[in-house]
Amino acid sequence: MKLANIAVAGTVILATISAAAWAQQGLTGLVKKIDRTRGTIAIQQEQSGTVGANTGGAAEEFKAQDRASLDAVHAGDKVTYYVTDTGGMKTITKLQKQ
């Protein structure tokens, strides 16, 4: 019985770690607007798929976890970014100019 409990606990831990890693998958997009005083950035996510398909939807606004990361990018830059959902607000944890 103990062995079964350990196996179940191990499976739960692995599933949790996998879900966290999946949530940290990098996205790419185009910077549309930056508000350095509020620490927010609007990014239009790139669509993956067919060549010639629609270029994407409306830009989505994110809060920057590290405001200093906003200094390295400008409107019109193509970026790779990582997002987490913190208290209902999507927060960029990592932002890199491509």
SULPENOR-V339942 format. One record per backbone hydrogen bond with DSSP energy under -0.5 kcal/mol. NH is the residue of the N-H (numbers start at 1). CO is the residue of the C=O. Records with the same first field share a line. If there is no record, write none. Layout:
NH: CO / CO
//
This chain:
5: 1
6: 2
7: 3
8: 4
9: 5
10: 6
11: 7
12: 8
13: 9
14: 10
15: 11
16: 12
17: 13
18: 14
19: 15
20: 16
21: 17
22: 18
23: 19
24: 20 / 21
25: 22
27: 81
29: 79
30: 44
31: 77
32: 42
33: 42
35: 40
36: 34
39: 35
40: 35
41: 62
42: 33
43: 41 / 60
44: 30
45: 43
46: 28
53: 50
60: 43
62: 41
63: 90
64: 39
65: 92
67: 65
69: 66
70: 67
71: 68
72: 69
73: 70
76: 31
77: 74
79: 29
80: 96
81: 27
82: 94
84: 91
86: 84 / 89
87: 85
89: 86
90: 88
91: 84
92: 63
93: 82 / 91
94: 82
96: 80
98: 78
//
